[in-house]
Amino acid sequence: MTRNKKYFNKLLENDMQFDIEMGDDGKYWVKGTGTVRFERESGNPLYLKDVLYVLGLKKKLISISTLEDKGYEVTFR
């Protein structure tokens, strides 16, 4: 999830009628979903779908378990 529109290749803005509750007990409203493109060291871009557009976030967040659930292999070096 991210608050910055510039990261989206495609964005469908709509009020999703739900919020995200974070560890600081803050609630942030989801305002849309879309596709985000990441550049990788291999040179092949990675496109992530269903990324949430969330107003008020201070950082971009990614869920490793969600990526793995979608079939991605996650490696840390």
Buried (B, 14 or more C-beta within 10 A) or exposed (E): BBBEEEBBEEBEEEEBEEBBEBEEEEEBBBBBBBBBEEEEEEEEEEEBEEBBBBEEBEEEBEEEEEBEEEEEEEEEE
